[in-house]
Structure formats: C-alpha cells, structure tokens
Amino acid sequence: MDILSVLNNTWGADMGKTGVSSFLRRYRSKHGLSREALAEKLDISDSYLAALELGTRKPSYDTLLKIVNTLEVSVDSVIGTDGYVGKLEEKSEISIALNKLYQIL
C-alpha cells in the first residue's frame, strides 16, 4: 500500500477538495462574487479559478501569494491550516496517516 492510498483511506477520495478549493468557494459565497468577478480580481483566468475550486489544480506559489495579498487574508486561512495553529501537541490527521504507513512498512 502506498502513501496516497493511506491518505485516501484517511481523508476519503475527495481529499483534494479541501484547503484552497474550499477557501475560494467560501470566499466567493460570503462576498457574493461570481467566479468571473473573483478571477478578475485575482488576475487569473476563469478556467484556472474553476480548476482551483474543484481541486483539480493546485495554486502555484505566485498564485497563492496573489490570493493572500489581494484578498488580505492569511496563508493559513487559504490553505486550511488556521484551525491547527496552537494545536501542535495534538496528533494531526497527517501524523496518524504517516504512523499507519510506517506500521505497514
């Protein structure tokens, strides 16, 4: 069993639909923006924004910075780690998945 299989078993097959994709969908909804309006604001194509929202593409470093700076939000809120700030003592889902992988090997 490879690491991707372990992670898929831990988070489910749609694990790519979290973090950036969730943030962008929530941001658009909260601010009443169409996909086209947000894409224009971020200076990216509508199709690229759609792919980011669907989780079929991951943002480049430059795009991530553009999102953070343009929308004036933290990187943690965009990538979905804001809930983990200050919780380093707790076992994260990734550490649990990695422990499962280690046991398999």
C-alpha positions as CSV (number, residue, x, y, z in Angstrom):
1,M,0.0,0.0,0.0
2,D,1.4,3.4,-1.0
3,I,1.2,6.7,0.9
4,L,-1.5,8.0,-1.4
5,S,-3.7,5.0,-0.6
6,V,-3.2,5.5,3.1
7,L,-4.1,9.2,2.8
8,N,-7.1,8.4,0.7
9,N,-8.3,5.9,3.3
10,T,-7.8,8.5,6.0
11,W,-9.4,11.5,4.3
12,G,-11.5,10.0,1.6
13,A,-11.2,10.1,-2.1
14,D,-12.0,13.8,-2.3
15,M,-9.2,14.9,-0.1
16,G,-8.1,17.4,-2.8
17,K,-11.3,19.3,-2.3
18,T,-10.1,21.0,0.9
19,G,-7.9,23.9,1.7
20,V,-7.6,26.3,-1.2
21,S,-10.6,25.0,-3.1
22,S,-12.9,25.3,0.0
23,F,-11.5,28.7,0.9
24,L,-12.1,30.1,-2.6
25,R,-15.7,28.7,-2.7
26,R,-16.5,30.1,0.8
27,Y,-14.9,33.5,0.0
28,R,-16.9,33.9,-3.2
29,S,-20.1,32.9,-1.4
30,K,-19.5,35.1,1.6
31,H,-18.7,38.1,-0.6
32,G,-21.4,37.5,-3.3
33,L,-18.9,37.2,-6.1
34,S,-19.2,35.3,-9.3
35,R,-16.4,33.1,-10.4
36,E,-15.7,35.6,-13.2
37,A,-15.5,38.5,-10.7
38,L,-13.1,36.8,-8.3
39,A,-11.0,35.6,-11.2
40,E,-10.7,39.2,-12.5
41,K,-9.9,40.5,-9.0
42,L,-7.1,37.9,-8.7
43,D,-6.0,38.5,-12.3
44,I,-6.3,34.8,-13.2
45,S,-8.4,33.1,-15.8
46,D,-12.0,31.8,-15.0
47,S,-11.0,28.3,-16.0
48,Y,-7.9,28.3,-13.7
49,L,-10.1,29.6,-10.8
50,A,-12.7,26.8,-11.6
51,A,-9.9,24.2,-11.5
52,L,-8.7,25.6,-8.1
53,E,-12.2,25.5,-6.7
54,L,-12.7,21.9,-8.0
55,G,-9.4,20.8,-6.6
56,T,-8.2,19.6,-9.9
57,R,-5.3,22.1,-9.9
58,K,-3.1,23.4,-7.1
59,P,-2.1,27.0,-7.0
60,S,1.5,27.9,-7.7
61,Y,3.4,29.8,-5.1
62,D,2.9,33.1,-7.0
63,T,-0.9,32.4,-7.2
64,L,-1.0,31.6,-3.5
65,L,0.7,34.9,-2.8
66,K,-1.7,36.7,-5.1
67,I,-4.7,35.3,-3.3
68,V,-3.3,36.2,0.1
69,N,-2.3,39.7,-0.8
70,T,-5.3,40.6,-3.0
71,L,-7.9,39.3,-0.6
72,E,-5.9,40.4,2.5
73,V,-6.1,37.0,4.2
74,S,-3.6,34.8,5.9
75,V,-1.9,31.9,4.2
76,D,-3.2,29.6,7.0
77,S,-6.8,30.6,6.2
78,V,-6.3,29.9,2.5
79,I,-4.6,26.5,2.8
80,G,-6.9,25.5,5.7
81,T,-4.4,25.2,8.5
82,D,-5.7,28.1,10.6
83,G,-7.6,25.5,12.8
84,Y,-4.2,23.9,13.6
85,V,-2.5,27.0,14.9
86,G,-1.6,26.4,18.5
87,K,-2.5,22.7,18.4
88,L,0.9,21.3,17.7
89,E,0.7,19.0,20.7
90,E,-2.3,17.2,19.2
91,K,-1.8,14.4,16.7
92,S,-2.8,15.7,13.2
93,E,-4.5,13.6,10.6
94,I,-1.3,13.5,8.6
95,S,0.7,12.2,11.5
96,I,-1.8,9.5,12.1
97,A,-1.7,8.6,8.4
98,L,2.1,8.5,8.4
99,N,2.1,6.3,11.5
100,K,-0.3,3.9,9.7
101,L,2.1,3.9,6.7
102,Y,5.1,3.2,9.0
103,Q,3.3,0.2,10.5
104,I,2.6,-1.2,7.1
105,L,6.3,-0.9,6.1
